């Protein structure tokens, strides 16, 4: 939740990679834990089907929306499994991320080799 606005943040990536460890304990996972694992696999699958370089803008936009939807579904499943009561609205829009920070990240990304 803390890094849902900064998806290239190392902590966000580490958190995703910990899902199988945290929500698939030895033995049989609960129904809620299974929902988290399934939502993570759905998101991971979408990440691996990223549009190719040079893809049409509408393809990139559609893929980005699917990513947004799958992240929201994952965070909702995690919320339920961890006994929180976050709503989809809170997950999608309850983020403070200042414009200046966005610009800093965009400028940093612009100088990276492609």
C-alpha positions in Angstrom: 0.0 0.0 0.0 2.7 2.5 0.9 4.4 2.3 -2.5 1.3 1.8 -4.7 2.0 5.2 -6.4 5.7 4.4 -7.0 5.7 1.1 -8.8 9.3 1.3 -9.9 10.3 1.7 -6.2 12.5 -1.1 -5.0 10.3 -1.6 -2.0 7.2 -2.1 -4.2 9.0 -4.6 -6.3 10.3 -6.5 -3.3 6.8 -6.5 -1.8 5.4 -8.1 -4.9 8.2 -10.7 -4.9 7.4 -11.6 -1.2 3.8 -12.4 -1.9 4.4 -16.1 -2.5 6.3 -16.3 0.8 3.9 -14.4 2.9 0.6 -15.7 1.6 1.4 -19.3 0.8 2.5 -20.6 4.2 3.5 -24.2 4.5 0.5 -26.4 4.3 -2.7 -25.3 2.7 -3.3 -21.5 2.2 -6.6 -20.0 3.4 -9.2 -18.9 0.9 -8.2 -15.3 1.4 -4.5 -16.1 1.0 -5.3 -18.1 -2.2 -7.1 -15.0 -3.5 -4.0 -12.9 -2.9 -1.8 -15.4 -4.7 -4.2 -15.6 -7.6 -4.4 -11.8 -7.9 -0.6 -11.7 -7.9 -0.3 -14.3 -10.6 -2.8 -12.4 -12.7 -0.8 -9.2 -12.3 2.5 -10.9 -13.0 1.1 -12.4 -16.1 0.0 -9.0 -17.3 3.5 -7.6 -16.6 5.0 -10.3 -18.8 2.7 -9.4 -21.6 3.8 -5.7 -21.9 3.4 -4.1 -25.3 6.4 -4.4 -27.5 8.6 -1.3 -28.2 6.8 0.7 -30.9 3.3 -0.6 -30.0 0.4 1.6 -30.8 -0.6 4.1 -28.1 -4.0 2.5 -27.6 -2.3 -0.8 -26.9 -0.1 0.8 -24.3 -3.0 2.6 -22.7 -5.1 -0.6 -22.6 -2.2 -2.5 -21.0 -1.6 0.2 -18.4 -5.3 0.1 -17.5 -5.2 -3.6 -17.0 -2.1 -3.2 -14.8 -4.0 -0.6 -12.7 -7.0 -2.9 -12.4 -4.9 -5.9 -11.4 -2.9 -3.9 -8.8 -6.2 -2.7 -7.3 -7.5 -6.2 -7.2 -4.3 -7.5 -5.6 -4.4 -4.8 -2.9 -8.0 -5.4 -2.2 -7.3 -9.1 -1.8 -4.4 -8.4 0.5 -6.6 -6.0 2.5 -9.2 -8.7 3.1 -6.6 -11.3 3.9 -4.9 -9.0 6.4 -8.3 -8.0 8.0 -8.2 -4.4 6.8 -11.2 -2.7 5.3 -9.8 -0.7 2.4 -12.2 0.2 -0.4 -11.3 0.2 -4.0 -11.7 4.0 -4.0 -9.1 4.2 -1.2 -6.7 2.0 -3.0 -7.0 3.8 -6.3 -7.3 7.4 -5.2 -6.2 7.6 -1.6 -2.6 8.4 -2.6 -0.6 11.5 -1.9 2.1 11.8 -4.5 3.2 15.4 -5.1 3.6 16.7 -8.7 7.2 17.6 -8.0 8.0 14.0 -7.1 6.5 12.9 -10.4 8.6 15.3 -12.3 11.8 14.2 -10.6 11.1 10.6 -11.5 10.2 11.5 -15.1 13.4 13.5 -15.5 15.5 10.6 -14.0 13.8 8.1 -16.3 14.4 10.4 -19.3 18.2 10.1 -18.9 18.3 6.4 -18.7 19.3 4.5 -21.8 16.4 2.7 -23.5 
